[in-house]
Amino acid sequence: MASNETQQQEATGSATAATTSAPVPTTTTTTTCTAVSRSTSSTTTTTTSVSPSALFLAACRGEPFPGDGQVGTNFLPNQALPITWFSYGLDWVGWGMSWVWKNPIFQADGIRRIVRDMCACHSPMLGDMSQALRAWDIWLSNLDMSHVPYNSHFMMNGTMHKMAEAGLQIAQHAAQHPEIAEKPLNPIMFISGLPRAGTTFLHNLVASDPRNRGIRMFEMHHLVSAIPPAQSKETILKDPRIEQCKKQFFFVDKFIKGYWPAVAQSHFSGPESVDEESYLMNWIGLFLVHGIFSGDKYTDYYLEPDKNFLYRFLRTFLQILNSGFGPENMWIYKCPVHSLWLDAMLQEIPDVRVLFIHRDPSETIPSWAALQETMMSHLYRDGKWNRRDIAKWGMRVWRTCAYRGMEWQQRTDPKHWYNIFYKDFVTDPIACLEKAYEHFGVPLTEEAKAGMKQWLAENPQGKHGRRQYTPEMYGMTTASIQEAFREYIDRHCYTGSH
């Protein structure tokens, strides 16, 4: 496998150009892209009339990429999970209220007031958090609730208020307890890569090293308080907030039949499990799941690179947890979208370590689309959501992630990042992590290996079932995805030992 330094030396000039202000080239040349599908081990040749440099530059900047229309236009109806009689009852209540009051359920102004209070908290750790108000405001101002069933108006109103209140609680605690910043914070590792590329697998394995500290869902879920932080790793799984969170989870079943088992087929989540910090990002208006429902203006904002306030918030959250107990080795965060904002991450966390995992996007993007459809079942009735909308959002955001990550690696000291390739990882995950640890100057101890082996034994692939899907369900094809990501595939999916 090629080293990080070798991969950096192989950088192309077109990627470096992505950091300049030069316009995206308008001239086109016909190029042929050869992409290999790992699942079939066959070679597929596709021809495009858009130059690689134009594709790369557009994606790095977050602009609508050439060929956006390839997702198609005809309606592809979603398949939602069945709802309960409780949901139908709330629908009737909400429908009746709508005849008396305009938008009586979803109270956007109340959410804004909470976020303003959060931004008014003065904390040296958090600094200027006005961008959080901007993020929330753009999302709220462009949110289309016309398609959302009335029962989900109730659910979303409560959820979004709780998220904003959770962000306010963190800001207030940081302002009231500046002394928590005095306790040294161990190095932070961010795990990133395209969604469904093995990031969750990698995250859980690194977190199973007892010297590391991944963040458990109950510690960062808006349904329970993040304060006070857990006090020791010996007692964390006895925290009463785990049971509180489970009770709140069961409430979802009153709305949607079998919601959590359906989600678990793609991404298992539980209050005591290590999970991704997208929960925390919601608190400050950066929505990975709900962002798709607020239109292009919110997506444009989401793709802007200057999200320094996010990394100050994430670091402050760790300072709060650290006031309870911290790891002997590393803190572990994980979310696919970090590749959008790597410069901001490095500016706010100068000793950051980023562990990337790479997999063919033609395998990952349809899997993500299926998960997104399941997770949003409470916002659409069966057959009322165009699956193509999922694909269009995903192709734009995830390709921007892929190409920005490539460009960032080419100009960033390799001491900050390391690449793992999915095919190698599933073959011998511990060997891959041994090399990654070595790269960051951290020994992989026998205790760590034992923890990883135990997690592997207890969590075989497919443990919670498998969601069935195809690219065509979302208006995509394997060839169209490989064309959109061809430079990423050429560089990261079949390099080195592949």
Secondary structure, DSSP 4 states (H G I P E B T S, - for coil): ---HHHHHHT--HHHHGGGS-PPPP-----EEEEEEETTTTEEEEEEESS-HHHHHHHHHHTPPPTTGGGG--S--B--PPPBPHHHHHHHHHHHHHHHHSSS-S--HHHHHHHHHHHHH---TTT---HHHHHHHHHHHHH---TTS-HHHHHHHHHHHHHHHHHHHHHHHHHHH-GGGGGS----EEEEE-STTSSHHHHHHHHHTSTTSEEPBGGGS-TTS---SPP--TTTGGG-HHHHHHHHHHHHHTTTBTTHHHHHHTTS---TTSB--THHHHHHTT--SSGGGGGHHHHHHHHT-S--HHHHHHHHHHHHHHHTT---SS-EEEE-GGGGGSHHHHHHH-TT-EEEEEE--HHHHHHHHHHHHHHHTGGGS-TT-SBHHHHHHHHHHHHHHHHHHHHHHHHHS-GGGEEEEEHHHHHH-HHHHHHHHHHHTT----HHHHHHHHHHHHH--TTTT------GGGGT--HHHHHHHTHHHIIIIIS-TT-
